[in-house]
Structures are given as structure tokens and as C-alpha cells.
Amino acid sequence: MKPTADLCDEHGEKIKVIPGPFISYGEAETCSGEVVTLDVEDDNSLVRSALEENGQGRILVVAGKGSTRCALVGGNLGVLASENGWAGIVIDGCVRDARELSSSPIGIYARGTCPRRSEKLGRGNRDVSVQIFDVTISPGMHLWADSDGVVVADQSVPL
């Protein structure tokens, strides 16, 4: 994977930087792939159902509105994502079980941690355009994440 800084240098404004900070919790220090989106708030039901599917090397972007009230991904979901072939998860919100996530061989990026689990009421939307700060992220875009940050671009920018 090309570093995010190099992608920004090479492609200029075609690359959108999702404002951080994002902290890496997975074992993989980098990840990249096609985006699948979720728009949720304090409910991770759709996160689980998405990660139960074959990830095919894609990245699950969870637009959790930056909530720090609960975690949207924990150790069990990290294992599930890895087992089902996801390349990574990017959460605009929190994770829990940080020690367990650190042994998950995928990229997992989030705003921080919270020990409280989320609700499980089935609320939210999947495969819709989501907004994280001023960046619109749509299904099918490409995402790259590393120690410098998280960036997205439409499909015209090569992986």
C-alpha cells in the first residue's frame, strides 16, 4: 500500500483527508480497500451484520457521529472481521477491548475507546453516503489508512 502522504502528494485534491485524530487499534499498521458504509449512532447491530458477510478485502466505514458514549466495535467483532476477510474498519466513534483488537490482523482505526457496549436495536443505515466532518464518503470509494491518517478518493484514483 502506498503511504497516505504519498497519495496526497501525487493526487492532490482528488484525495480527501478525513480529519483526525484516528488511533490504530488493529495489528495491521496500514489498510486499504473499497468502502462499505454504515451510518449509525450508539447502536452496532448493523456493524455486526456487515462483518458477518464476506468482506472481500473491503473497508467498513462506520459513521458513528464521533460518539464517545459507547463502543461500536469490540474484540469479538475484530475477530469476526478478520475471519470474514475484511481489510479494515474505520470508526468515527469508539472501540473497546483494545488489547484484544491489537491482535486482530486487520486495520482498525477509531477516535478512542469506551468500555460501555452499544445498544442493539437495529437502528441505522447501510450503503449510504455518510459525512465525517466535512468529508462525504460513499460506498465504492477507496480508503487508505496508516499512521499519518485516513484518506478517501473516488474510484478514479488507483489503489
DSSP file (Angstrom, degrees, kcal/mol; ACC not computed):
  #  RESIDUE AA STRUCTURE BP1 BP2  ACC     N-H-->O    O-->H-N    N-H-->O    O-->H-N    TCO  KAPPA ALPHA  PHI   PSI    X-CA   Y-CA   Z-CA
    1    1 A M              0   0    0      0, 0.0     3,-0.1     0, 0.0   158,-0.0   0.000 360.0 360.0 360.0 135.9    0.0    0.0    0.0
    2    2 A K        -     0   0    0    157,-0.4     5,-0.0     1,-0.1     0, 0.0  -0.551 360.0-102.0 -72.7 139.2    1.2    3.5   -0.9
    3    3 A P     >  -     0   0    0      0, 0.0     4,-2.1     0, 0.0     3,-0.2  -0.290  25.1-121.1 -61.0 147.7    1.5    5.8    2.2
    4    4 A T  H  > S+     0   0    0      1,-0.2     4,-2.4     2,-0.2     5,-0.2   0.858 112.7  56.8 -60.0 -36.0   -1.3    8.3    2.6
    5    5 A A  H  > S+     0   0    0      1,-0.2     4,-2.2     2,-0.2    -1,-0.2   0.914 107.5  47.8 -62.3 -42.0    1.2   11.2    2.4
    6    6 A D  H  > S+     0   0    0     -3,-0.2     4,-2.7     2,-0.2     5,-0.2   0.893 109.8  52.8 -65.8 -39.5    2.4   10.0   -1.0
    7    7 A L  H  X S+     0   0    0     -4,-2.1     4,-2.5     2,-0.2     5,-0.2   0.922 109.8  48.4 -61.1 -43.7   -1.2    9.6   -2.2
    8    8 A C  H  X S+     0   0    0     -4,-2.4     4,-1.7     1,-0.2    -2,-0.2   0.912 113.1  48.1 -62.3 -42.5   -1.9   13.2   -1.2
    9    9 A D  H  < S+     0   0    0     -4,-2.2    -2,-0.2     1,-0.2    -1,-0.2   0.910 117.5  41.1 -63.5 -43.0    1.3   14.4   -2.9
   10   10 A E  H  < S+     0   0    0     -4,-2.7    -2,-0.2     1,-0.2    -1,-0.2   0.833 126.7  29.4 -75.9 -34.0    0.5   12.5   -6.1
   11   11 A H  H >< S-     0   0    0     -4,-2.5     3,-2.2    -5,-0.2     4,-0.2   0.444  81.8-170.7-114.7  -1.2   -3.2   13.1   -6.4
   12   12 A G  G >< S+     0   0    0     -4,-1.7     3,-1.6     1,-0.3    -1,-0.2  -0.162  72.1   3.8  54.0-129.3   -3.8   16.5   -4.7
   13   13 A E  G 3  S+     0   0    0      1,-0.3    -1,-0.3     3,-0.0    -5,-0.1   0.543 116.4  78.2 -72.5  -7.3   -7.4   17.4   -4.2
   14   14 A K  G <  S+     0   0    0     -3,-2.2     2,-0.5    -6,-0.1   140,-0.4   0.764  87.3  71.1 -69.0 -22.6   -8.6   14.1   -5.5
   15   15 A I  S <  S-     0   0    0     -3,-1.6     2,-0.5    -4,-0.2   138,-0.2  -0.831  74.8-156.4 -95.7 127.5   -7.7   12.7   -2.1
   16   16 A K  E     -A  152   0A   0    136,-3.2   136,-2.4    -2,-0.5     2,-0.6  -0.912   7.8-144.6-105.5 126.6   -9.9   13.7    0.8
   17   17 A V  E     -A  151   0A   0     -2,-0.5   134,-0.2   134,-0.2   132,-0.0  -0.798  10.4-139.5 -91.2 122.9   -8.4   13.6    4.3
   18   18 A I  E     -A  150   0A   0    132,-2.6   132,-0.5    -2,-0.6   115,-0.1  -0.735  33.7-110.6 -80.6 118.4  -10.8   12.6    7.0
   19   19 A P        +     0   0    0      0, 0.0    -1,-0.1     0, 0.0   116,-0.1  -0.218  57.6 178.2 -56.0 133.0  -10.0   14.9    9.9
   20   20 A G  S    S+     0   0    0      2,-0.1     2,-0.1    91,-0.0    91,-0.1  -0.013  73.2 169.7 -90.4-163.1   -8.4   13.0   12.8
   21   21 A P        +     0   0    0      0, 0.0     2,-0.4     0, 0.0   128,-0.0   0.404  46.6 168.8 -84.8 149.4   -7.2   12.0   15.1
   22   22 A F        -     0   0    0     -2,-0.1     2,-0.4   125,-0.1    89,-0.2  -0.985  20.6-149.6-118.4 136.6   -7.7    8.3   14.4
   23   23 A I  E     -D  110   0B   0     87,-3.4    87,-2.0    -2,-0.4     2,-0.5  -0.877  15.2-125.4-107.6 137.5   -5.9    5.8   16.6
   24   24 A S  E     +D  109   0B   0     -2,-0.4    85,-0.2    85,-0.2     5,-0.1  -0.711  35.4 163.5 -84.0 125.7   -4.8    2.4   15.2
   25   25 A Y        +     0   0    0     83,-3.8    79,-0.3    -2,-0.5    84,-0.2   0.581  49.9  82.2-114.5 -18.5   -6.1   -0.5   17.3
   26   26 A G  S    S-     0   0    0     82,-1.1    76,-0.2     2,-0.2    81,-0.1  -0.352  85.0-114.4 -84.8 168.5   -5.6   -3.4   14.9
   27   27 A E  S    S+     0   0    0     77,-3.3     2,-0.3    74,-0.5    80,-0.2   0.873  95.9  83.8 -68.3 -38.1   -2.4   -5.4   14.4
   28   28 A A        -     0   0    0     78,-1.3    80,-0.4    76,-0.6    -2,-0.2  -0.513  66.7-157.2 -70.0 128.9   -2.1   -4.2   10.8
   29   29 A E  S    S+     0   0    0     -2,-0.3     2,-0.3    78,-0.1   118,-0.2   0.642  76.7  27.9 -82.3 -14.8   -0.5   -0.8   10.7
   30   30 A T        +     0   0    0    116,-0.1     2,-0.3   117,-0.1   116,-0.2  -0.959  63.1 175.9-139.1 157.7   -2.0    0.0    7.3
   31   31 A C  E     +B  145   0A   0    114,-1.9   114,-2.5    -2,-0.3     2,-0.3  -0.973   0.6 175.2-157.0 154.7   -5.1   -0.9    5.3
   32   32 A S  E     +B  144   0A   0     -2,-0.3     2,-0.3   112,-0.2   112,-0.2  -0.983  20.2 111.2-155.4 154.2   -6.7    0.0    2.1
   33   33 A G  E     -B  143   0A   0    110,-1.9   110,-2.4    -2,-0.3    25,-0.2  -0.959  62.5 -42.3 164.6-178.6   -9.7   -1.2    0.1
   34   34 A E  E     -B  142   0A   0     -2,-0.3    25,-3.1    23,-0.2     2,-0.3  -0.494  62.7-114.7 -74.1 142.6  -13.1   -0.4   -1.3
   35   35 A V  E     -e   59   0B   0    106,-3.0   105,-2.5   103,-0.2     2,-0.4  -0.597  26.1-174.7 -87.9 136.6  -15.5    1.3    1.1
   36   36 A V  E     -e   60   0B   0     23,-2.4    25,-3.1    -2,-0.3     2,-0.3  -0.992  25.4-146.4-117.7 133.4  -18.7   -0.1    2.6
   37   37 A T  E     -e   61   0B   0     -2,-0.4    90,-2.6    23,-0.2     2,-0.4  -0.787  20.6-176.9-111.9 147.6  -20.6    2.5    4.7
   38   38 A L  E     -eF  62 126B   0     23,-2.2    25,-3.0    -2,-0.3     2,-0.6  -0.996  11.6-158.4-131.9 138.7  -22.7    2.4    7.8
   39   39 A D  E     +eF  63 125B   0     86,-3.1    86,-2.0    -2,-0.4     2,-0.3  -0.938  37.5 143.9-116.2 104.7  -24.5    5.4    9.3
   40   40 A V        -     0   0    0     23,-1.7     2,-0.3    -2,-0.6    84,-0.1  -0.881  37.7-152.7-137.6 164.5  -25.2    4.6   13.0
   41   41 A E  S    S-     0   0    0     -2,-0.3    24,-0.1    82,-0.2    82,-0.1  -0.867  78.5 -29.7-145.1 112.0  -25.3    6.2   16.4
   42   42 A D  S    S+     0   0    0     -2,-0.3    77,-2.3    22,-0.3     2,-0.3   0.718 114.0  97.2  58.7  25.7  -24.7    4.3   19.6
   43   43 A D  B     -k  119   0C   0     75,-0.2     3,-0.3    77,-0.1    77,-0.2  -0.939  46.5-177.2-144.5 117.1  -26.1    1.0   18.0
   44   44 A N     >  +     0   0    0     75,-1.6     4,-2.2    -2,-0.3     5,-0.2   0.194  51.4 110.2-104.6  19.1  -23.8   -1.6   16.5
   45   45 A S  H  > S+     0   0    0     74,-0.3     4,-2.1     1,-0.2    -1,-0.2   0.917  83.8  45.7 -56.9 -44.9  -26.4   -4.0   15.2
   46   46 A L  H  > S+     0   0    0     77,-0.4     4,-2.2    -3,-0.3    -1,-0.2   0.799 107.2  59.7 -70.8 -27.6  -25.6   -3.1   11.6
   47   47 A V  H  > S+     0   0    0      2,-0.2     4,-2.5     1,-0.2    -2,-0.2   0.958 108.0  44.6 -62.6 -49.9  -21.8   -3.3   12.3
   48   48 A R  H  X S+     0   0    0     -4,-2.2     4,-1.3     1,-0.2    -2,-0.2   0.937 112.9  50.1 -59.8 -47.9  -22.2   -7.0   13.3
   49   49 A S  H  < S+     0   0    0     -4,-2.1     4,-0.4     1,-0.2    -1,-0.2   0.878 112.3  48.0 -63.6 -36.1  -24.4   -7.9   10.4
   50   50 A A  H >< S+     0   0    0     -4,-2.2     3,-1.5     1,-0.2    -1,-0.2   0.934 111.1  49.9 -66.7 -44.8  -22.0   -6.3    7.9
   51   51 A L  H 3< S+     0   0    0     -4,-2.5    -1,-0.2     1,-0.3    -2,-0.2   0.663  98.7  67.3 -71.7 -15.0  -18.9   -8.0    9.4
   52   52 A E  T 3< S+     0   0    0     -4,-1.3    -1,-0.3    -5,-0.2    -2,-0.2   0.673  92.2  80.1 -73.6 -17.1  -20.7  -11.4    9.3
   53   53 A E  S <  S-     0   0    0     -3,-1.5     2,-0.6    -4,-0.4    33,-0.1  -0.403 103.5 -84.4 -85.3 164.3  -20.5  -11.1    5.5
   54   54 A N        -     0   0    0      1,-0.2    31,-0.2    -2,-0.1    -1,-0.1  -0.597  38.2-157.9 -67.4 116.9  -17.5  -11.9    3.3
   55   55 A G    >   -     0   0    0     29,-3.6     3,-2.0    -2,-0.6    32,-0.2   0.735   7.7-155.4 -73.6 -23.5  -15.5   -8.7    3.4
   56   56 A Q  T 3  S-     0   0    0     28,-0.5    30,-0.2     1,-0.3    29,-0.1   0.823  70.4 -56.5  51.7  36.1  -13.6   -9.4    0.2
   57   57 A G  T 3  S+     0   0    0     28,-3.1    -1,-0.3     1,-0.2   -23,-0.2   0.661 103.5 140.4  74.4  15.8  -10.8   -7.1    1.3
   58   58 A R    <   -     0   0    0     -3,-2.0    29,-2.5    27,-0.3    30,-1.3  -0.322  51.0-120.6 -87.6 173.1  -13.1   -4.1    1.8
   59   59 A I  E     -eg  35  88B   0    -25,-3.1   -23,-2.4    28,-0.2     2,-0.7  -0.965  15.4-142.7-115.5 126.8  -13.1   -1.5    4.5
   60   60 A L  E     -eg  36  89B   0     28,-2.3    30,-2.8    -2,-0.5     2,-0.6  -0.819  13.6-160.9 -89.5 118.4  -16.1   -0.9    6.7
   61   61 A V  E     -eg  37  90B   0    -25,-3.1   -23,-2.2    -2,-0.7     2,-0.8  -0.902   3.2-164.0-101.4 116.4  -16.5    2.8    7.4
   62   62 A V  E     -eg  38  91B   0     28,-3.2    30,-3.0    -2,-0.6     2,-1.5  -0.873   6.0-158.8-105.5 103.9  -18.8    3.3   10.5
   63   63 A A  E     +e   39   0B   0    -25,-3.0   -23,-1.7    -2,-0.8    30,-0.1  -0.673  23.7 164.7 -83.6  92.0  -20.0    6.9   10.7
   64   64 A G    >   -     0   0    0     -2,-1.5     3,-1.8    28,-0.2   -22,-0.3   0.148  55.2-112.1 -98.5  18.0  -20.8    6.9   14.4
   65   65 A K  T 3   -     0   0    0      1,-0.3    28,-0.2    66,-0.2    -2,-0.1   0.732  61.9 -75.2  59.6  24.4  -21.1   10.7   14.6
   66   66 A G  T 3  S+     0   0    0     26,-2.3    27,-0.3     1,-0.2    -1,-0.3   0.663  79.0 174.5  67.5  16.0  -17.9   10.8   16.8
   67   67 A S    <   -     0   0    0     -3,-1.8    27,-0.4    25,-0.6    -1,-0.2  -0.270  25.8-176.2 -62.4 137.6  -19.9    9.5   19.8
   68   68 A T        +     0   0    0     25,-0.1    -1,-0.1     1,-0.1     3,-0.1   0.181  63.5  94.7-112.5  12.2  -17.9    8.7   22.9
   69   69 A R  S    S-     0   0    0      1,-0.1     2,-0.3    45,-0.1    -1,-0.1   0.746  98.3  -7.8 -76.7 -24.2  -20.9    7.3   24.8
   70   70 A C  S    S-     0   0    0     -3,-0.1    24,-0.7    45,-0.1     2,-0.4  -0.969  75.8 -93.2-161.7 169.3  -20.2    3.6   23.8
   71   71 A A  E     -hi  94 117B   0     45,-2.9    47,-0.6    -2,-0.3    24,-0.2  -0.746  18.7-167.8 -93.7 140.9  -18.1    1.4   21.7
   72   72 A L  E    S+     0   0B   0     22,-2.9     2,-0.4    -2,-0.4    23,-0.2   0.609  78.3  35.0 -99.0 -16.9  -19.2    0.3   18.2
   73   73 A V  E     +h   95   0B   0     21,-0.8    23,-2.0   -26,-0.0    -1,-0.2  -0.999  67.1 168.7-138.8 136.6  -16.6   -2.4   17.8
   74   74 A G     >  -     0   0    0     -2,-0.4     4,-2.0    21,-0.2     3,-0.3  -0.669  53.0 -71.8-132.0-170.2  -15.0   -4.7   20.3
   75   75 A G  H  > S+     0   0    0      1,-0.2     4,-2.0    -2,-0.2     5,-0.2   0.867 125.7  52.1 -56.6 -44.1  -12.8   -7.8   20.4
   76   76 A N  H  > S+     0   0    0      1,-0.2     4,-2.3     2,-0.2    -1,-0.2   0.895 110.9  47.6 -62.9 -39.7  -15.4  -10.2   19.1
   77   77 A L  H  > S+     0   0    0     -3,-0.3     4,-2.6     2,-0.2    -1,-0.2   0.833 107.7  56.6 -72.3 -30.5  -16.2   -8.0   16.1
   78   78 A G  H  X S+     0   0    0     -4,-2.0     4,-2.0     2,-0.2    -2,-0.2   0.919 109.8  45.4 -62.0 -43.5  -12.5   -7.7   15.4
   79   79 A V  H  X S+     0   0    0     -4,-2.0     4,-2.8     2,-0.2     5,-0.2   0.927 112.8  51.0 -63.7 -45.8  -12.2  -11.5   15.2
   80   80 A L  H  X S+     0   0    0     -4,-2.3     4,-1.8     1,-0.2    -2,-0.2   0.911 109.6  50.1 -59.4 -44.6  -15.3  -11.7   13.1
   81   81 A A  H  <>S+     0   0    0     -4,-2.6     5,-2.4     1,-0.2    -1,-0.2   0.920 113.0  46.2 -61.2 -44.7  -14.0   -9.1   10.6
   82   82 A S  H ><5S+     0   0    0     -4,-2.0     3,-1.5     1,-0.2    -2,-0.2   0.936 111.9  50.2 -64.2 -47.5  -10.7  -10.9   10.3
   83   83 A E  H 3<5S+     0   0    0     -4,-2.8    -1,-0.2     1,-0.3    -2,-0.2   0.806 111.0  50.7 -61.5 -29.9  -12.2  -14.3    9.8
   84   84 A N  T 3<5S-     0   0    0     -4,-1.8   -29,-3.6    -5,-0.2   -28,-0.5   0.229 119.2-103.9 -99.6  14.7  -14.5  -13.0    7.1
   85   85 A G  T < 5 +     0   0    0     -3,-1.5   -28,-3.1     1,-0.2   -27,-0.3   0.708  62.1 154.9  81.1  21.2  -11.9  -11.3    5.0
   86   86 A W      < -     0   0    0     -5,-2.4    -1,-0.2   -29,-0.2   -27,-0.2  -0.621  35.2-151.6 -78.1 142.3  -12.3   -7.6    5.8
   87   87 A A        -     0   0    0    -29,-2.5    20,-2.0     1,-0.3     2,-0.3   0.769  67.3 -32.0 -82.1 -27.9   -9.2   -5.5    5.3
   88   88 A G  E     -gj  59 107B   0    -30,-1.3   -28,-2.3    18,-0.2     2,-0.4  -0.995  45.1-127.1-176.7 171.9  -10.2   -3.0    7.9
   89   89 A I  E     -gj  60 108B   0     18,-2.2    20,-2.7    -2,-0.3     2,-0.5  -0.998  14.0-165.9-136.8 132.6  -12.7   -1.0    9.9
   90   90 A V  E     -gj  61 109B   0    -30,-2.8   -28,-3.2    -2,-0.4     2,-0.5  -0.988  12.7-167.4-120.5 122.2  -12.7    2.8   10.4
   91   91 A I  E     -gj  62 110B   0     18,-3.1     2,-1.8    -2,-0.5    20,-0.6  -0.937  23.8-155.6-118.2 120.6  -15.0    4.1   13.1
   92   92 A D  E    S+     0   0B   0    -30,-3.0   -26,-2.3    -2,-0.5   -25,-0.6  -0.574  88.2  32.8 -84.9  71.3  -16.0    7.7   13.7
   93   93 A G  E    S-     0   0B   0     -2,-1.8    18,-2.5   -27,-0.3    19,-0.9  -0.915 101.8 -44.4 169.9-152.3  -16.5    6.7   17.3
   94   94 A C  E     -hj  71 112B   0    -24,-0.7   -22,-2.9   -27,-0.4   -21,-0.8  -0.672  30.4-158.8-114.2 160.9  -15.1    4.3   19.9
   95   95 A V  E     -hj  73 113B   0     17,-2.0    19,-2.0   -24,-0.2     2,-0.3  -0.776   9.8-157.1-119.4 169.5  -13.9    0.8   20.3
   96   96 A R        +     0   0    0    -23,-2.0     5,-0.1    -2,-0.3    20,-0.0  -0.872  68.8  50.8-138.1 176.3  -13.5   -1.4   23.4
   97   97 A D     >  +     0   0    0     -2,-0.3     4,-2.5   -23,-0.2     3,-0.4   0.924  63.8 173.3  59.1  45.0  -11.4   -4.4   24.2
   98   98 A A  H  > S+     0   0    0      1,-0.3     4,-1.6     2,-0.2    -1,-0.1   0.843  71.6  54.4 -56.2 -38.3   -8.4   -2.6   22.9
   99   99 A R  H  4 S+     0   0    0      1,-0.2     4,-0.4     2,-0.2    -1,-0.3   0.921 110.6  46.0 -63.7 -42.8   -5.9   -5.3   24.0
  100  100 A E  H >4 S+     0   0    0     -3,-0.4     3,-1.5     1,-0.2     4,-0.2   0.910 109.9  54.1 -64.9 -41.8   -7.9   -7.9   22.1
  101  101 A L  H >< S+     0   0    0     -4,-2.5     3,-1.9     1,-0.3   -74,-0.5   0.822  95.1  69.4 -62.7 -30.2   -8.2   -5.7   19.0
  102  102 A S  T 3< S+     0   0    0     -4,-1.6    -1,-0.3     1,-0.3    -2,-0.2   0.690  99.4  49.2 -65.2 -16.5   -4.4   -5.3   18.9
  103  103 A S  T <  S+     0   0    0     -3,-1.5    -1,-0.3    -4,-0.4    -2,-0.2   0.391  83.2 108.2-101.3   3.3   -4.0   -9.0   17.9
  104  104 A S  S <  S-     0   0    0     -3,-1.9   -77,-3.3   -79,-0.3   -76,-0.6  -0.708  71.2-137.4 -78.7 124.9   -6.6   -8.7   15.1
  105  105 A P  S    S+     0   0    0      0, 0.0     2,-0.2     0, 0.0    -1,-0.1   0.172  75.2  79.7 -77.0  22.4   -4.6   -8.9   11.9
  106  106 A I  S    S-     0   0    0     -5,-0.2   -78,-1.3    -2,-0.2     2,-0.5  -0.697  90.9 -90.4-117.4 172.8   -6.6   -6.2   10.1
  107  107 A G  E     + j   0  88B   0    -20,-2.0   -18,-2.2    -2,-0.2     2,-0.4  -0.740  42.1 179.0 -83.3 128.8   -6.5   -2.4   10.3
  108  108 A I  E     + j   0  89B   0     -2,-0.5   -83,-3.8   -80,-0.4   -82,-1.1  -0.967   1.6 178.3-133.6 116.9   -8.8   -1.0   12.9
  109  109 A Y  E     +Dj  24  90B   0    -20,-2.7   -18,-3.1    -2,-0.4     2,-0.3  -0.961   8.8 154.9-123.0 135.0   -9.0    2.8   13.3
  110  110 A A  E     -Dj  23  91B   0    -87,-2.0   -87,-3.4    -2,-0.4   -16,-0.2  -0.925  51.4-109.1-149.4 171.8  -11.2    4.7   15.8
  111  111 A R  E    S-     0   0B   0    -18,-2.5     2,-0.3   -20,-0.6   -17,-0.2   0.769  84.8 -59.6 -75.9 -28.3  -11.4    8.0   17.7
  112  112 A G  E     - j   0  94B   0    -19,-0.9   -17,-2.0   -89,-0.1     2,-0.3  -0.963  62.3 -66.9 173.5-161.7  -10.8    6.4   21.0
  113  113 A T  E     + j   0  95B   0     -2,-0.3   -17,-0.2   -19,-0.3   -19,-0.0  -0.850  28.4 177.2-121.1 156.2  -12.1    3.8   23.5
  114  114 A C        -     0   0    0    -19,-2.0   -43,-0.1    -2,-0.3   -45,-0.1  -0.910  23.5-146.7-152.6 129.0  -15.1    3.4   25.7
  115  115 A P  S    S+     0   0    0      0, 0.0     2,-0.3     0, 0.0   -19,-0.1   0.668  72.2  97.3 -73.5 -14.3  -15.8    0.4   27.9
  116  116 A R  S    S-     0   0    0    -47,-0.1   -45,-2.9     1,-0.1     2,-0.1  -0.564  72.5-130.8 -78.8 134.4  -19.6    0.6   27.5
  117  117 A R  B     -i   71   0B   0     -2,-0.3   -45,-0.1   -47,-0.2    -1,-0.1  -0.408  26.3-109.6 -78.4 161.2  -21.2   -1.6   24.8
  118  118 A S        -     0   0    0    -47,-0.6   -75,-0.2     1,-0.1    -1,-0.1  -0.274  32.7 -92.5 -83.8 171.2  -23.6   -0.1   22.4
  119  119 A E  B     -k   43   0C   0    -77,-2.3   -75,-1.6    -2,-0.1   -74,-0.3  -0.368  26.6-147.1 -72.6 163.7  -27.3   -0.6   22.0
  120  120 A K        +     0   0    0    -77,-0.2   -77,-0.1   -76,-0.1    -1,-0.0  -0.589  52.7 125.2-135.7  71.6  -28.6   -3.4   19.8
  121  121 A L  S    S-     0   0    0     -2,-0.2    -1,-0.1     2,-0.1   -78,-0.1   0.363  76.9-112.3-112.2   1.6  -31.8   -2.0   18.4
  122  122 A G        +     0   0    0      1,-0.2     2,-0.2    -3,-0.1    -2,-0.1   0.699  63.6 152.2  76.9  18.6  -31.1   -2.4   14.6
  123  123 A R        +     0   0    0    -82,-0.1   -77,-0.4     2,-0.0    -1,-0.2  -0.559  27.9  52.9 -86.4 148.9  -31.0    1.4   14.0
  124  124 A G  S    S-     0   0    0     -2,-0.2     2,-0.3   -84,-0.1   -84,-0.2  -0.662  71.7 -89.2 125.6-178.0  -29.0    3.0   11.3
  125  125 A N  E     -F   39   0B   0    -86,-2.0   -86,-3.1    -2,-0.2     2,-0.3  -0.968  25.0-151.1-135.2 148.6  -28.5    2.8    7.5
  126  126 A R  E    S+F   38   0B   0     -2,-0.3   -88,-0.2   -88,-0.2     3,-0.1  -0.887  72.4  15.2-120.1 150.7  -26.1    0.8    5.3
  127  127 A D  S    S+     0   0    0    -90,-2.6     2,-0.3    -2,-0.3    -1,-0.2   0.887  91.7 125.0  56.7  44.9  -24.6    1.6    1.9
  128  128 A V  S    S-     0   0    0     -3,-0.2     2,-0.3   -91,-0.1    -1,-0.2  -0.883  72.0 -92.0-123.8 158.6  -25.5    5.3    2.0
  129  129 A S        -     0   0    0     -2,-0.3     2,-0.3     9,-0.1     9,-0.2  -0.559  49.2-164.8 -68.4 134.7  -23.3    8.4    1.6
  130  130 A V  E     -L  137   0D   0      7,-2.9     7,-3.0    -2,-0.3     2,-0.5  -0.850  13.6-135.6-122.5 158.5  -22.1    9.4    5.1
  131  131 A Q  E     -L  136   0D   0     -2,-0.3     2,-0.5     5,-0.2     5,-0.2  -0.962  15.9-178.8-116.9 125.2  -20.5   12.6    6.4
  132  132 A I  E >  S-L  135   0D   0      3,-2.5     3,-2.1    -2,-0.5     2,-0.2  -0.962  73.9 -49.5-121.0 111.4  -17.5   12.6    8.7
  133  133 A F  T 3  S-     0   0    0     -2,-0.5  -115,-0.1     1,-0.3   -68,-0.0  -0.474 123.0 -23.8  54.2-123.7  -16.7   16.2    9.4
  134  134 A D  T 3  S+     0   0    0     -2,-0.2     2,-0.5    -3,-0.1    -1,-0.3   0.258 117.5  99.1 -99.6  13.5  -16.6   17.9    6.0
  135  135 A V  E <   -L  132   0D   0     -3,-2.1    -3,-2.5  -116,-0.1     2,-0.5  -0.884  59.9-150.8-107.0 124.9  -15.8   14.7    4.0
  136  136 A T  E     -L  131   0D   0     -2,-0.5     2,-0.5    -5,-0.2    -5,-0.2  -0.817  13.3-166.6 -91.7 129.0  -18.5   12.8    2.2
  137  137 A I  E     -L  130   0D   0     -7,-3.0    -7,-2.9    -2,-0.5    -9,-0.1  -0.974   5.5-171.9-120.7 126.2  -17.8    9.1    1.9
  138  138 A S    >   -     0   0    0     -2,-0.5     3,-2.0    -9,-0.2  -103,-0.2  -0.853  34.8 -89.4-118.4 151.8  -19.8    6.9   -0.4
  139  139 A P  T 3  S+     0   0    0      0, 0.0  -103,-0.2     0, 0.0     3,-0.1  -0.293 113.0  30.5 -54.6 140.1  -20.0    3.2   -1.0
  140  140 A G  T 3  S+     0   0    0   -105,-2.5  -104,-0.1     1,-0.3    -3,-0.0   0.227  88.3 123.9  92.5 -14.3  -17.5    2.1   -3.6
  141  141 A M    <   -     0   0    0     -3,-2.0  -106,-3.0  -106,-0.1     2,-0.4  -0.221  64.1-113.1 -66.3 170.2  -14.9    4.8   -2.8
  142  142 A H  E     -BC  34 153A   0     11,-2.9    11,-2.0  -108,-0.2     2,-0.4  -0.872  29.5-164.4-107.2 143.5  -11.4    3.7   -1.9
  143  143 A L  E     -BC  33 152A   0   -110,-2.4  -110,-1.9    -2,-0.4     2,-0.4  -0.968   7.6-171.9-128.4 143.0   -9.9    4.3    1.5
  144  144 A W  E     -BC  32 151A   0      7,-2.4     7,-2.7    -2,-0.4     2,-0.4  -0.993   7.2-176.4-130.1 138.6   -6.3    4.2    2.8
  145  145 A A  E     +BC  31 150A   0   -114,-2.5  -114,-1.9    -2,-0.4     2,-0.2  -0.999  16.0 138.2-138.8 136.6   -5.3    4.4    6.4
  146  146 A D  E >   - C   0 149A   0      3,-2.2     3,-1.2    -2,-0.4  -116,-0.1  -0.842  69.3 -64.6-154.6-167.7   -1.9    4.5    8.1
  147  147 A S  T 3  S+     0   0    0      1,-0.3     3,-0.1    -2,-0.2  -125,-0.1   0.664 128.6  55.9 -66.8 -15.0    0.0    6.2   10.9
  148  148 A D  T 3  S-     0   0    0      1,-0.3     2,-0.3     0, 0.0    -1,-0.3   0.687 119.1 -83.3 -88.2 -19.8   -0.4    9.6    9.0
  149  149 A G  E <   - C   0 146A   0     -3,-1.2    -3,-2.2  -130,-0.0     2,-0.4  -0.955  44.4 -64.5 150.7-169.9   -4.2    9.5    8.7
  150  150 A V  E     +AC  18 145A   0   -132,-0.5  -132,-2.6    -2,-0.3     2,-0.3  -0.981  45.6 176.7-123.1 127.0   -7.2    8.2    6.9
  151  151 A V  E     -AC  17 144A   0     -7,-2.7    -7,-2.4    -2,-0.4     2,-0.3  -0.925   9.1-165.4-131.2 155.4   -7.9    9.3    3.3
  152  152 A V  E     +AC  16 143A   0   -136,-2.4  -136,-3.2    -2,-0.3     2,-0.3  -0.943   7.7 173.9-136.0 157.9  -10.6    8.5    0.7
  153  153 A A  E     - C   0 142A   0    -11,-2.0   -11,-2.9    -2,-0.3  -138,-0.1  -0.979  36.1 -96.4-155.1 160.0  -11.0    9.0   -3.0
  154  154 A D    >   -     0   0    0   -140,-0.4     3,-1.6    -2,-0.3   -13,-0.1  -0.176  54.7 -87.3 -72.1 178.6  -13.4    8.0   -5.7
  155  155 A Q  T 3  S+     0   0    0      1,-0.3     4,-0.1   -14,-0.1    -1,-0.1   0.572 116.1  77.9 -69.5  -9.5  -12.6    5.0   -7.9
  156  156 A S  T 3  S+     0   0    0      2,-0.1    -1,-0.3  -142,-0.1  -142,-0.0   0.683  78.5  80.9 -74.7 -15.5  -10.5    7.0  -10.4
  157  157 A V  S <  S-     0   0    0     -3,-1.6    -4,-0.1  -143,-0.1   -15,-0.0  -0.817  90.3-120.4 -91.4 123.4   -7.5    7.1   -8.0
  158  158 A P              0   0    0      0, 0.0    -2,-0.1     0, 0.0    -1,-0.0  -0.300 360.0 360.0 -67.3 144.7   -5.7    3.7   -8.3
  159  159 A L              0   0    0     -4,-0.1  -157,-0.4  -158,-0.0    -2,-0.0   0.479 360.0 360.0 -68.8 360.0   -5.3    1.6   -5.2
